[in-house]
Amino acid sequence: MGDVLIPQLTDFTLTGEYSCSRMFGFCSSPSWTTLNSEDYIRRMMSDKPEFIKNNDYIDILYKKIKEDKNPRETVRILHMSDLHVDLMYEAGTNKHCNEPLCCRAVNGPAPTPADAAGLFGDYECDLPPQTLESMFHFVRDMDDKPDLVIWTGDNVAHDVWNQTTHKNTESTILITEYIKSHWPEMPVFVSPGNHEFYPVNVEGFDENDQPVLNLLAQHWKDWIDEESLELFK
């Protein structure tokens, strides 16, 4: 992780210009301005139609659809996001470990039954693989199956201090294999989330070497056409 964080510090935060202007306030040029998300939203929405500017736009849209008596095609979509499966989850371990992520062998056995991680998961921890697979079985056996899957990533456990590029792809590859084995005929539209990358939240999309994307491309090539696959990598 240091190979990413240290250059960011030395190339930006610790430069003379930034330190003098932003940190100590001695220099007036160059000036650094904290961006405001609300200002950005106002600029983005300034040239949009009035009817989509309010937060009730989607509610109004659904109300109009409900009031429309004409037949309308229905598409069933399964959206998967933030599964955060923990491949090291272990039932019976301590779920109150005073660490960012518990329910692992390294946390030791639970001191009391009330502190024990359950077989199919716990609110305090990430998702066990057996619960994940149970969900795949449920969807596979549904009478009204989804017409397609939209999968938007964040598949990795929250142990951000203990990750590597290859380790971060393991959960995604497992889910990919589950989809292909349980729902082989279902169209899948997939994208990685911010947690797939190593370190978390860090990805230079303008760089030639994309280890995470290259690894995922090998497993997702059945879902992405050749032109898009090259762009993805």
C-alpha positions in Angstrom: 0.0 0.0 0.0 2.9 2.3 0.7 3.9 2.3 -3.0 0.6 4.1 -3.7 0.3 6.3 -0.6 3.8 7.7 -0.4 3.9 9.1 -4.0 0.5 10.7 -3.4 1.9 12.5 -0.3 5.2 13.5 -1.9 3.6 14.6 -5.2 0.7 16.6 -3.7 0.3 17.1 0.0 4.0 17.6 0.8 4.9 19.9 -2.1 6.1 23.4 -1.3 3.2 25.1 -3.1 0.5 23.1 -1.3 2.1 23.4 2.1 2.8 27.1 1.9 -0.6 28.0 0.5 -3.0 25.5 2.0 -1.4 24.2 5.2 0.3 27.4 6.5 -1.4 30.2 4.7 1.8 32.1 3.9 1.5 32.1 0.1 -1.4 33.5 -1.9 -0.5 31.8 -5.2 -1.3 29.2 -6.2 -4.6 29.1 -4.3 -6.3 25.9 -3.3 -10.1 25.7 -3.0 -12.1 23.0 -1.3 -14.8 21.8 -3.8 -18.4 21.8 -2.7 -20.5 18.9 -3.9 -23.7 21.0 -3.8 -22.1 23.6 -6.1 -21.2 20.8 -8.5 -24.8 19.5 -8.4 -26.2 22.9 -9.1 -23.9 23.3 -12.2 -24.8 19.9 -13.5 -28.6 20.5 -13.1 -28.6 24.1 -14.3 -29.5 23.2 -17.9 -31.7 20.3 -17.2 -35.6 20.4 -17.5 -37.3 21.7 -14.4 -39.3 18.5 -13.8 -36.2 16.4 -13.0 -34.6 18.9 -10.6 -36.7 17.9 -7.5 -36.0 14.8 -5.4 -39.6 13.6 -6.1 -38.9 13.1 -9.8 -38.7 9.3 -9.5 -41.8 9.1 -7.3 -43.8 11.2 -9.8 -42.5 8.9 -12.7 -43.7 5.8 -10.9 -47.0 7.4 -10.1 -47.6 8.1 -13.8 -46.6 4.5 -14.7 -49.1 3.2 -12.1 -51.9 5.4 -13.5 -51.3 4.3 -17.1 -53.8 1.6 -17.9 -52.1 0.6 -21.2 -50.2 -2.8 -21.1 -46.5 -2.4 -20.4 -43.7 -4.8 -20.8 -42.1 -5.8 -17.5 -38.5 -6.7 -17.1 -37.3 -8.4 -13.9 -33.9 -7.2 -12.9 -31.7 -8.6 -10.1 -29.3 -6.0 -8.8 -26.4 -7.3 -6.8 -24.2 -4.8 -5.0 -21.9 -4.7 -1.9 -22.0 -8.4 -1.2 -18.7 -8.1 0.7 -18.2 -11.8 1.1 -15.6 -12.9 3.6 -13.8 -16.0 2.6 -12.3 -16.3 6.1 -15.6 -16.1 7.9 -15.9 -18.8 10.6 -19.0 -19.6 12.6 -18.5 -19.7 16.4 -15.7 -17.2 16.5 -15.9 -13.9 18.4 -18.1 -11.3 16.7 -17.3 -8.6 19.2 -13.5 -8.4 18.7 -13.1 -4.6 18.8 -11.6 -4.6 15.3 -13.0 -3.3 12.0 -13.9 -6.9 11.0 -14.6 -9.9 13.2 -16.0 -13.4 12.9 -12.6 -14.9 11.9 -10.4 -17.6 13.4 -7.9 -15.0 14.2 -10.5 -13.4 16.6 -10.6 -16.5 18.7 -13.6 -18.5 19.9 -16.5 -16.6 21.3 -16.4 -16.1 25.1 -20.2 -16.6 25.3 -22.9 -18.0 23.0 -24.2 -14.5 22.6 -20.8 -13.4 21.2 -20.6 -16.2 18.6 -20.7 -15.6 14.9 -23.7 -17.5 13.4 -23.5 -20.2 10.8 -25.1 -18.0 8.1 -23.7 -14.6 9.2 -23.9 -11.9 11.7 -24.8 -8.2 11.6 -21.3 -7.3 13.0 -19.4 -9.1 10.2 -19.2 -9.6 6.4 -21.1 -12.2 4.5 -20.2 -15.9 4.8 -19.8 -17.9 1.5 -22.5 -20.3 2.5 -25.0 -17.5 2.8 -24.0 -16.2 -0.5 -24.4 -19.6 -2.2 -27.8 -20.0 -0.5 -29.0 -16.8 -2.2 -27.9 -18.2 -5.5 -29.8 -21.4 -4.9 -32.9 -19.4 -4.0 -32.8 -17.3 -7.1 -32.1 -20.4 -9.3 -35.3 -22.1 -7.9 -37.6 -19.1 -8.2 -40.7 -19.5 -10.4 -40.4 -16.0 -11.7 -36.7 -15.7 -12.4 -35.0 -12.4 -13.2 -34.6 -11.6 -16.8 -31.1 -10.2 -16.3 -28.5 -9.4 -13.6 -26.9 -6.0 -12.9 -23.9 -6.6 -10.7 -22.1 -3.4 -9.5 -19.3 -4.8 -7.4 -17.9 -4.2 -3.9 -17.4 -8.0 -3.4 -14.4 -7.9 -1.1 -14.4 -8.2 2.7 -13.6 -5.0 4.7 -10.1 -6.1 5.9 -8.5 -3.3 3.9 -5.3 -3.5 6.0 -4.7 -7.1 4.8 -5.4 -7.0 1.1 -3.4 -7.5 -2.2 -4.3 -7.3 -5.8 -4.8 -11.0 -6.2 -6.6 -11.4 -2.8 -9.1 -8.7 -3.8 -10.1 -10.6 -6.9 -10.8 -13.9 -5.1 -14.3 -12.9 -3.9 -15.2 -11.5 -7.3 -14.0 -14.7 -9.0 -16.1 -16.8 -6.6 -19.2 -14.8 -7.3 -18.6 -15.1 -11.0 -18.3 -18.8 -10.8 -21.5 -19.0 -8.8 -23.4 -17.0 -11.4 -22.1 -19.1 -14.3 -22.9 -22.4 -12.5 -26.3 -21.4 -11.0 -27.7 -19.0 -13.6 -25.9 -20.0 -16.8 -28.5 -18.6 -19.2 -29.0 -15.2 -17.4 -27.6 -12.1 -19.1 -25.1 -10.3 -16.8 -24.1 -6.6 -16.9 -21.1 -6.2 -14.6 -18.8 -3.6 -13.3 -16.2 -3.5 -10.4 -16.8 -1.4 -7.3 -14.4 0.8 -5.5 -13.5 -2.0 -3.1 -12.2 -4.3 -5.8 -9.1 -2.3 -6.3 -5.9 -2.3 -4.3 -5.5 -0.2 -2.2 -9.2 0.3 -1.7 -10.6 3.4 -3.6 -7.3 3.8 -5.6 -7.3 3.1 -9.4 -5.4 5.1 -12.1 -7.7 4.5 -15.1 -5.3 6.3 -17.4 -2.4 3.9 -16.7 -1.5 1.0 -19.0 -1.0 -1.6 -16.2 -4.3 -2.5 -14.7 -3.8 -5.7 -12.7 -7.2 -5.9 -11.2 -9.1 -5.2 -14.4 -6.9 -7.6 -16.4 -7.6 -10.4 -13.9 -11.3 -9.7 -13.9 -11.4 -9.5 -17.7 -10.3 -13.1 -17.9 -13.3 -14.2 -16.0 -15.9 -11.7 -17.4 -15.0 -12.1 -21.1 -18.2 -14.2 -21.6 -20.3 -11.2 -20.7 -18.4 -8.5 -22.6 -18.0 -8.2 -26.3 -14.4 -8.0 -27.7 -14.4 -4.2 -28.3 -15.7 -3.5 -24.8 -13.3 -6.0 -23.3 -10.3 -4.2 -24.7 -11.6 -0.9 -23.4 -12.3 -2.5 -20.0 -8.7 -3.7 -19.7 
